[in-house]
Amino acid sequence: MNTLFDELEKQARNLSPEEKAALARILIEDLNDTSLLAHADQPWIDEAQRRYDAYVRDELEGASGEDAMVGSRRRPD
């Protein structure tokens, strides 16, 4: 990463378990910022829109809900 990150990690490792837990809570709360989540979801939203548009143009065949669920449970080869 970078020097600042490395230094912060080193300092964090020296914290007590209670301090580490408090720091983790703060960092996780920052990650739960809705604007960050919205940005992270945008590629998935774009892909869903692309697939829907292709389906509407008859360029992509749909699947039944049952078939989709069976496919989602299959392990990749």
Rosetta blueprint (number, residue, H / E / L):
1 M L
2 N L
3 T H
4 L H
5 F H
6 D H
7 E H
8 L H
9 E H
10 K H
11 Q H
12 A H
13 R H
14 N L
15 L L
16 S L
17 P H
18 E H
19 E H
20 K H
21 A H
22 A H
23 L H
24 A H
25 R H
26 I H
27 L H
28 I H
29 E H
30 D H
31 L H
32 N L
33 D L
34 T H
35 S H
36 L H
37 L H
38 A H
39 H H
40 A H
41 D H
42 Q H
43 P H
44 W H
45 I H
46 D H
47 E H
48 A H
49 Q H
50 R H
51 R H
52 Y H
53 D H
54 A H
55 Y H
56 V H
57 R L
58 D L
59 E L
60 L L
61 E L
62 G L
63 A L
64 S L
65 G H
66 E H
67 D H
68 A H
69 M H
70 V H
71 G H
72 S H
73 R H
74 R L
75 R L
76 P L
77 D L
